[in-house]
Amino acid sequence: MRWSISVRADGDRIMEREEIVEFADAVAPWQGIASGIGSSSYAAQLVIEADDSDKAVDIAIGVFTDAAQKAGLPPWPAAWAESMSEEQEFEEYG
């Protein structure tokens, strides 16, 4: 099953445009989008294949952490994660 997973890390400084652009490139292989320009956090939404939500979140946090490291972002821990299955998304947004 495909899951849309949103993950955010919060920190102590403002993220620059160039940093988030690098992060967006790093999450792109997972149909990812990145955000955080001008805020004291960075986030990504990823598409993950997994049997259940818990496994999808675990995988996404690993991908998120690796992508942040690849992009040279501060090593802030994931502070928040949310999952939505493809089926839930179709039901909610039609």
Backbone torsions as a table, in degrees:
resi	resn	phi	psi	omega
1	MET	NA	146.0	178.4
2	ARG	-95.3	137.8	-178.8
3	TRP	-126.5	140.8	170.5
4	SER	-97.8	116.9	-176.1
5	ILE	-116.4	127.4	174.6
6	SER	-105.8	132.9	-179.6
7	VAL	-133.9	140.9	178.9
8	ARG	-135.3	142.3	172.8
9	ALA	-120.3	134.3	-179.4
10	ASP	-109.1	144.3	-178.5
11	GLY	-143.8	-154.8	-170.8
12	ASP	-121.5	18.1	175.5
13	ARG	-149.6	163.7	-178.5
14	ILE	-81.3	134.0	179.4
15	MET	-81.8	136.9	179.7
16	GLU	-90.0	155.9	179.6
17	ARG	-53.5	-49.1	-176.3
18	GLU	-60.6	-35.7	179.1
19	GLU	-65.1	-43.9	-178.2
20	ILE	-71.6	-32.7	175.3
21	VAL	-62.4	-43.6	176.8
22	GLU	-62.2	-40.5	178.8
23	PHE	-64.6	-41.5	177.7
24	ALA	-59.6	-41.7	176.8
25	ASP	-62.2	-38.6	-177.3
26	ALA	-71.1	-29.2	179.7
27	VAL	-94.6	-6.5	-177.2
28	ALA	-55.5	-37.5	-179.9
29	PRO	-60.6	-17.5	177.9
30	TRP	-105.2	31.0	-176.2
31	GLN	51.6	35.3	-173.1
32	GLY	-84.3	152.3	170.3
33	ILE	-126.0	148.7	-176.7
34	ALA	-122.9	153.3	176.1
35	SER	-145.5	166.6	176.2
36	GLY	138.2	-3.9	-178.6
37	ILE	-57.0	126.5	177.0
38	GLY	79.3	7.4	179.1
39	SER	-121.8	171.0	179.1
40	SER	-96.5	37.5	175.2
41	SER	-153.6	163.4	169.7
42	TYR	-134.4	150.5	-174.3
43	ALA	-146.2	161.3	176.1
44	ALA	-147.4	150.2	170.6
45	GLN	-115.1	126.9	-173.9
46	LEU	-125.9	153.7	172.6
47	VAL	-105.7	121.8	-174.1
48	ILE	-125.8	136.9	173.0
49	GLU	-92.9	123.8	178.6
50	ALA	-162.1	162.0	-179.2
51	ASP	-73.1	-31.6	-178.7
52	ASP	-148.0	171.5	-175.6
53	SER	-62.1	-44.7	-178.4
54	ASP	-60.3	-44.3	178.9
55	LYS	-65.0	-41.0	179.4
56	ALA	-61.9	-42.3	178.7
57	VAL	-64.9	-43.8	178.2
58	ASP	-58.1	-46.3	179.1
59	ILE	-62.9	-45.6	-177.5
60	ALA	-62.1	-40.3	179.2
61	ILE	-64.1	-38.5	175.3
62	GLY	-63.7	-45.4	177.7
63	VAL	-61.7	-45.6	180.0
64	PHE	-58.3	-48.7	-179.1
65	THR	-63.3	-45.4	178.6
66	ASP	-63.0	-42.6	-179.6
67	ALA	-65.1	-40.4	178.4
68	ALA	-62.6	-42.2	178.3
69	GLN	-64.5	-44.8	179.1
70	LYS	-59.9	-37.0	-179.0
71	ALA	-81.7	-5.4	179.9
72	GLY	77.4	22.5	179.4
73	LEU	-78.2	159.8	176.6
74	PRO	-59.1	145.0	-177.3
75	PRO	-80.3	55.0	178.9
76	TRP	-75.8	139.4	179.5
77	PRO	-72.6	154.8	175.5
78	ALA	-63.0	124.7	-177.9
79	ALA	-99.7	-17.9	-174.3
80	TRP	-158.4	141.3	174.5
81	ALA	-147.5	145.9	179.9
82	GLU	-142.7	142.4	-180.0
83	SER	-122.0	151.2	174.0
84	MET	-145.9	125.2	178.1
85	SER	-73.8	160.3	177.2
86	GLU	-58.5	-39.5	179.1
87	GLU	-63.6	-44.0	179.0
88	GLN	-62.6	-40.2	-180.0
89	GLU	-63.6	-42.3	178.6
90	PHE	-65.0	-39.2	178.8
91	GLU	-65.4	-41.4	-176.2
92	GLU	-76.1	-40.4	-173.2
93	TYR	-110.5	-3.4	175.2
94	GLY	64.4	NA	NA
